[in-house]
Amino acid sequence: MNKDTSTIRARAPLRLGLAGGGTDVSPYSDDFGGLVLNVTIDKYAYATIVRRSDDHIEFIAADNNNRWFGKMSNQLERVSGLDLHVGVYNRIVKDFNNNKPLSISVITHSEAPPGSGLGSSSTMVVALVQAFCELLSLPLGEYEIAQLAYHIERNDLGLTGGKQDQYAATFGGLNFMEFYKDRVIVNPLRIKAHIKAELESSLVLFYTGVTRESAKIIDEQTKNVKTGHQKYIDALHGVKAEAQSMKEAILKADFEGFAKSMQLGWASKKNMAESITNPLIDEIYNAAIAAGAKSGKVSGAGGGGFMMFFVDPAQRPYVMRALSKFEGQVSTCNFTDTGTQSWRIG
């Protein structure tokens, strides 16, 4: 098969932040070390690359119908709505293609919108990096792909955020992650099939329909840490402690402990920054609890996006019915065991 005529595809799974989210953000992770527990789910970000023969480049973000078409170059200017495409292209060409431009079409779409709280933007960067690895046969391992995606997003593009999303999308599965100033350690958790089945059966997702700029919330959190405001630092300590507690609960099949840990983690998270919750989120949360949910939280930085609830599976229909009264989308999910993947067709 001639690779110049083949179509490259890649996908990367989105994630649920179960516990510890926010402790992967500098300067907290640099000063105190961060701990995060997350799991990837059966929602994906997709990237397709097709080689062209006309010395031009085309970028398409199919989700929001953004398109850019221009003459091939080794370094492109940023394009509104296509920042991630340009950022990945520029870094790959500079570091892995001897600064030689590529004439290609890059098309992406995601099963969750930006601001959803499922790590959608970082997951898209991982999918794009994986697609370029397939295109150029780059021998990059999981840690290298995750680190490269992080540097593109945070350093090259200057987008605010933590590190967990890139590593979750790259590695996939249920992971307990450790974040330090100079390194990241991903610890895959091996759990029995019945534990996985119970967790999947107990989770309810609710998309509030309100996307939010996680950068604003994370900037507020970062400012609180930099100024040494003890209330907010203690809140982050509490969130980190629950990542450890929830990990132990999962490994012991202690589902009551899991629910309690989620409850305590959400209580701490709300104290990390003022904009993490709002009256709508509180109303949705209270309605789910009143209908039988044991605990719940926002997935991601907060302020909107997806919420998750832990429910006795027998009570799940009642909670889903209560949530359906709000504007938004109720759903369930399954966990995935694999991280980012790529393949060729044609």
C-alpha positions in Angstrom: 0.0 0.0 0.0 1.3 3.4 -1.0 1.2 5.5 2.2 1.0 8.7 0.1 -2.5 7.8 -1.1 -3.8 6.3 2.1 -6.1 8.0 4.5 -4.9 8.4 8.1 -7.4 8.1 11.0 -6.9 8.5 14.7 -9.1 8.7 17.7 -8.6 9.4 21.4 -11.0 8.8 24.3 -12.5 11.5 26.4 -12.3 11.1 30.2 -14.3 11.5 33.4 -12.4 13.2 36.2 -13.3 11.1 39.2 -11.2 12.8 41.8 -8.2 15.1 42.3 -8.9 17.4 39.3 -7.1 20.7 39.7 -4.2 19.3 41.6 -2.5 18.6 38.2 -2.3 22.3 37.5 0.9 24.3 38.1 1.9 25.8 40.5 0.1 23.5 42.9 1.4 20.3 41.3 4.9 21.8 41.3 4.8 22.9 45.0 2.8 20.1 46.5 2.5 17.3 44.0 -0.8 16.4 42.4 -2.9 13.2 42.4 -5.7 12.5 40.0 -8.0 9.5 39.4 -9.7 9.4 36.0 -11.2 7.0 33.5 -11.7 7.2 29.8 -15.2 6.6 28.4 -16.7 5.6 25.1 -16.8 9.1 23.6 -14.0 10.1 21.3 -12.2 12.9 19.5 -11.4 12.0 15.9 -8.8 13.2 13.4 -8.3 12.3 9.7 -5.3 13.3 7.5 -5.2 13.0 3.7 -2.2 13.9 1.7 -2.7 16.5 -1.1 -0.8 17.1 -4.3 -1.5 20.8 -4.9 1.0 22.3 -2.4 -1.9 23.6 -0.2 -3.1 22.8 3.3 -6.7 22.5 4.4 -7.9 22.4 8.1 -11.5 21.5 8.9 -13.2 21.4 12.3 -16.4 19.7 11.3 -18.1 20.3 14.7 -18.3 24.0 14.3 -18.0 24.1 10.5 -14.6 26.0 10.6 -12.4 25.7 7.5 -9.1 27.2 6.4 -7.4 26.7 3.1 -4.1 28.1 2.1 -0.7 27.7 0.5 1.6 25.1 2.1 4.1 26.6 4.6 6.4 25.2 7.3 5.0 27.6 9.9 1.4 28.8 9.8 -0.2 31.7 11.6 -2.9 30.9 14.1 -6.5 30.6 12.7 -9.5 31.3 14.9 -11.4 28.1 15.7 -8.5 26.0 14.3 -5.8 26.8 16.8 -5.2 23.2 17.8 -4.8 22.1 14.2 -2.3 24.8 13.5 -0.4 24.3 16.7 0.0 20.5 16.2 1.0 21.0 12.5 3.6 23.7 13.3 5.3 21.6 16.1 5.3 18.3 14.1 6.8 20.0 11.0 9.5 21.7 13.0 10.5 18.9 15.3 9.8 15.8 13.2 9.8 16.7 9.5 13.0 18.7 9.1 11.0 21.9 8.9 9.6 20.8 5.5 6.0 21.7 5.0 3.3 19.1 4.4 0.5 19.4 1.8 -2.4 17.8 3.6 -6.0 18.0 4.6 -6.8 17.6 8.3 -10.4 17.0 9.4 -11.5 16.7 13.0 -14.7 16.2 15.0 -15.5 15.3 18.6 -18.3 13.6 20.4 -18.2 16.3 23.1 -18.0 20.1 22.6 -15.2 22.3 24.0 -15.9 23.3 27.5 -17.7 20.0 28.2 -15.5 19.1 31.2 -14.5 15.8 29.5 -11.1 17.1 28.4 -12.2 17.6 24.8 -9.7 20.1 23.7 -6.6 18.2 25.0 -8.1 15.0 23.8 -8.3 16.5 20.3 -4.6 17.5 20.5 -3.7 13.9 21.4 -5.8 12.6 18.4 -4.0 15.0 16.1 -0.6 14.1 17.4 -1.4 10.4 17.0 -2.6 11.0 13.4 0.7 12.7 12.5 2.6 9.9 14.2 0.9 7.5 11.9 1.4 9.7 8.8 5.1 10.1 9.4 5.7 6.7 11.1 7.0 8.4 14.3 8.1 6.0 17.0 6.7 7.9 19.9 5.5 6.1 23.1 2.6 7.0 25.4 4.6 9.3 27.7 6.2 11.1 24.7 2.8 11.7 23.0 1.2 13.0 26.1 4.1 15.3 26.9 4.2 16.6 23.3 0.5 17.3 23.4 0.8 19.1 26.7 3.7 21.3 25.4 1.8 22.1 22.2 -1.3 23.2 24.1 0.3 24.9 27.1 3.6 26.3 25.7 3.1 26.8 21.9 -0.5 27.9 22.1 -0.5 29.4 25.6 -3.7 27.7 26.6 -4.3 27.4 30.3 -4.9 24.0 32.0 -3.5 21.0 33.7 -1.9 17.8 32.5 -4.3 15.0 33.3 -6.3 15.2 30.0 -3.4 14.6 27.7 -2.2 11.5 29.7 -5.7 10.1 30.1 -6.4 10.4 26.3 -3.0 8.8 25.5 -3.0 5.9 28.0 -6.7 5.2 28.3 -8.4 3.1 31.0 -8.7 3.7 34.7 -5.6 5.5 36.0 -4.2 6.9 39.2 -1.8 9.7 38.1 0.9 11.5 40.0 2.0 15.0 38.9 5.3 16.6 40.0 7.3 19.5 38.7 9.6 17.5 36.5 7.7 14.2 35.9 4.3 12.5 35.6 3.6 8.9 36.7 0.6 7.0 35.3 -0.5 4.0 37.4 -3.1 1.9 35.6 -5.5 0.3 38.0 -6.4 -3.3 37.4 -9.9 -4.0 38.7 -12.1 -7.0 38.5 -14.8 -7.2 35.9 -17.6 -7.0 38.5 -16.2 -3.8 39.9 -16.0 -2.2 36.5 -19.5 -3.3 35.8 -20.9 -1.9 39.0 -19.2 1.4 38.5 -20.5 1.7 34.9 -24.0 0.7 36.1 -23.9 3.3 38.9 -22.9 6.4 36.9 -25.3 8.9 35.3 -24.0 11.7 33.2 -25.8 15.0 32.7 -24.7 17.5 30.1 -25.9 20.9 31.3 -25.8 22.4 27.9 -23.7 25.2 29.3 -20.1 25.2 27.9 -17.6 27.2 29.9 -14.1 28.5 29.4 -12.1 26.3 31.8 -9.2 28.7 31.4 -11.0 31.4 33.4 -11.7 29.0 36.3 -8.1 27.6 36.2 -6.7 31.1 36.1 -8.6 32.0 39.2 -7.4 28.8 40.9 -3.8 29.5 39.9 -4.0 33.0 41.2 -5.3 31.7 44.5 -2.4 29.3 44.9 0.2 31.9 43.8 -1.0 34.4 46.4 -0.8 31.8 49.1 -4.5 32.0 50.0 -4.7 29.2 52.5 -8.4 28.5 52.1 -8.0 27.6 48.5 -4.8 25.7 49.0 -6.5 23.6 51.7 -9.3 22.9 49.3 -6.8 21.5 46.8 -5.3 19.4 49.6 -8.7 18.0 50.3 -9.4 17.2 46.6 -6.0 15.5 46.4 -6.7 13.4 49.5 -10.0 12.2 48.0 -8.1 10.9 44.9 -6.2 8.6 47.2 -9.3 7.6 49.1 -11.3 6.9 46.0 -8.6 4.8 44.5 -8.5 2.6 47.6 -12.3 2.4 47.6 -12.3 1.1 44.0 -9.6 -1.5 44.6 -11.5 -2.8 47.7 -14.9 -2.7 45.9 -16.1 -0.3 48.6 -18.8 1.5 46.7 -20.2 3.3 49.7 -16.6 4.6 50.3 -16.5 5.6 46.6 -19.7 7.6 47.0 -18.5 9.3 50.2 -15.2 10.2 48.6 -16.9 11.8 45.6 -19.1 13.8 48.0 -16.2 15.0 50.0 -14.2 15.8 46.9 -17.0 17.9 45.4 -17.3 19.8 48.7 -13.6 20.6 48.6 -13.6 21.4 44.9 -16.2 24.1 45.3 -13.8 25.9 47.6 -11.0 25.9 45.0 -12.4 28.9 43.1 -15.6 31.0 43.3 -16.8 30.1 39.8 -16.7 26.3 40.0 -20.4 26.1 40.9 -23.4 28.3 40.3 -27.1 28.2 41.1 -28.0 26.0 38.1 -25.3 23.4 39.0 -26.5 23.4 42.6 -30.1 23.0 41.6 -29.3 20.0 39.3 -27.2 18.5 42.0 -29.9 18.8 44.6 -32.5 17.3 42.3 -30.3 14.3 41.6 -29.7 13.7 45.3 -33.4 14.1 46.1 -34.1 11.5 43.5 -31.7 8.9 45.0 -28.2 9.8 43.9 -25.6 9.1 46.5 -23.1 11.7 45.3 -22.2 13.8 42.3 -19.8 16.4 41.0 -18.9 18.4 37.9 -16.4 16.7 35.6 -13.6 19.1 34.7 -12.8 22.6 35.9 -16.4 23.4 36.8 -18.9 26.1 35.9 -20.9 23.9 33.5 -20.3 21.1 31.0 -20.9 17.5 32.2 -21.9 16.5 35.7 -21.7 13.0 36.9 -23.7 11.2 39.6 -23.1 8.0 41.5 -26.4 6.1 42.0 -27.5 2.6 43.1 -28.2 1.0 39.7 -31.7 0.1 40.8 -32.4 3.8 41.4 -30.8 5.0 38.2 -34.1 5.4 36.3 -35.5 7.7 39.0 -32.4 9.9 38.9 -32.4 10.1 35.1 -36.1 11.0 35.1 -35.4 13.8 37.6 -32.5 15.2 35.5 -34.5 15.0 32.3 -36.7 17.9 33.7 -33.8 20.2 33.2 -32.6 21.5 29.8 -29.7 19.3 28.9 -28.9 15.7 28.1 -29.0 12.7 30.3 -26.8 9.7 29.4 -24.8 6.7 30.7 -21.4 5.6 29.7 -19.0 2.6 29.4 -15.3 2.7 30.3 -12.6 2.1 27.7 -9.4 0.2 28.2 -7.4 1.6 25.4 -6.0 5.1 24.8 -5.4 6.9 21.5 -5.2 4.7 18.3 -4.4 5.3 14.7 -4.8 3.3 11.5 -4.6 3.6 7.7 -7.2 2.9 5.1 -7.2 2.9 1.3 
